[in-house]
Amino acid sequence: MSPRRGPQEEFTSYYGRPILKPPTWAPLDIAGYLFAGGLAGASSALAAGAELTGRSALARATRLTALGAIGVSFVALVHDLGRPARFVNMLRVAKPTSPMSMGSWLLSAYAPLVGLAAGAELVPLPVLRRVAPTAGRGAAVLGAGVATYTAVLIGDTAVPTWHDAHRHLPFVFAGSAAASAGGVASALTPLAQSAPARRLAVAAAAAELVATTAMERSGHLSMETLHEGRARTLMTSAKGLTGGGALVLGALGGRYRAAAAVGGLALAAGSVCLRFGIFEAGRESTIDPKYVVQPQREAMRSQAPVA
């Protein structure tokens, strides 16, 4: 449900140009980076649980998923930056008040741990097998931050839709990341060991849908952009894929491997659509001046002294 609109009013800016500069990030790079990082972080947490409970097939699938996803995330980020040196330059300082600075350090600490944990699955060297459990648990701890820090990163910008949703985005991204991780693991793991992944996927999908609905109904004018244009198509697809994938996985995924694959991959596709939808909505909110002007006017009216 989109926010209720008051009387129509035309908002303009100098020479009809946007008040805010739209994000220059490439959608495929950054929305892909948002999705892949979430999938990697949540997969690491699931892998640690699988290792502790003796589910070797589930641990292998989730460790390799985390490795592949964080690799895609790094490639997308570096491609958007233009050259690898720019990422290295972000590590020259550690600024706790900067989500980008903290995120860069978080990724730099997380990726080697994922590599060690997954390396034992690919190269059966004794030294790797000894360090893999410890590395995997470390990756699981950092994975929670990897899965959600991007929500803080985009929420800390001046982009109206992202900024207005900053209280809800961490919950939306956490649910989406866990749903995609559980879904991919369910698709890749034999039924005998995939029960925890299925339960995580279904519960996380429900949490994602609740958090997304709360974000959309938060009352901010900029939430309109989630229901317009390309963002509307993507967000509608995200809800359909997430809800449908959870139903298939929950009802049939424990009995049929094909259903587990279909439901799990639908959840992953829903997570992709969600990230791209939120990205598109944010970009659109910088183009129309009303998403900047009207909230400022309302804030000024609320602070005005009562006569």
C-alpha positions, 0 to 999 in steps of 0.5 A: 500500500502506498502512502496517502497523498494530500492535495496535488502540488507541483514542486519545481526546482531551478531550470527544472533540474533535480535538486539531488544528483542521482546515484552514479552507481551502475545498477548491475554492479551495486544492486548485484553487490548488495545481493551477493554480499547478503547471500555470502554473509548469511551462507557463512552463518548457515555453514557454521551451524551445519558444521557444528551439527555434523551436516557435512553436505550442507556445510560444503554447499553453504561454504562454497556458496559464500565463497562464490557470492563474496567473489561476485560481490568483490568483482561488482564493487571493484568494477563500479569503482573502476580499478582495484586500487580504489578499494585498497585506498579505502583501507588507508583509514578506519573511520567508525562513523563511516559505513563505507569505511567500516564496510571495507574493513569488514569485507577485508576481514571476512573474505580470507576467512571464507576462503580458508573455510571453503578452501578445505572443501576444494583442496583437501590439505590437512592444514586447511582442514584443521583451520577450516572450522575456526575460519568458518565460525569467524566468517559466520560472526562477520557474516551477519555484518556483511549481510546487513551493513549495506543497508546502513550504507545506502540508508546513510545517503541523501537519496530520499527513499533510502534515507527515509527507509533507514530504520527498516532496511537492515531488517529487510536486508537481513531477512532477504539475505537469510531467505536467499542463503537458505533457498540456495542451500536447499537447492544444492543439498540432499534432502536428508541434510537440508532441513535447517536450510529449509526452515531458515528460508521459510522463516526468513522469507516471512520476516522479509515480507513483514519488514518490507510491508512495514517499510512501505507503510512507514508514511514517508512520501518517498515510499511512493517510488516503490510503487511506480515504474520499474521499481514497482515491477521489481518489488511486485516480482520480489514479493511473488517470488519470495512468497511463492518460493517459501510456500513451495519449499515449506510444503513440498521441499522436504519430500521432493528434491525438484520442489526444493530446487524450484522453491529455493531458487525462487527465493534467491530470485526474489532477493535479487528483485528486491535489491534491484527494486530498492535501488531503482526506487532510490534513483527515481526519488532523486529526480522528482523535487517533491521528495526533497521539498515537501519533507523539508517544508513539513519539518519547518512547519513542525518546528515553527513556534506556535503563535 
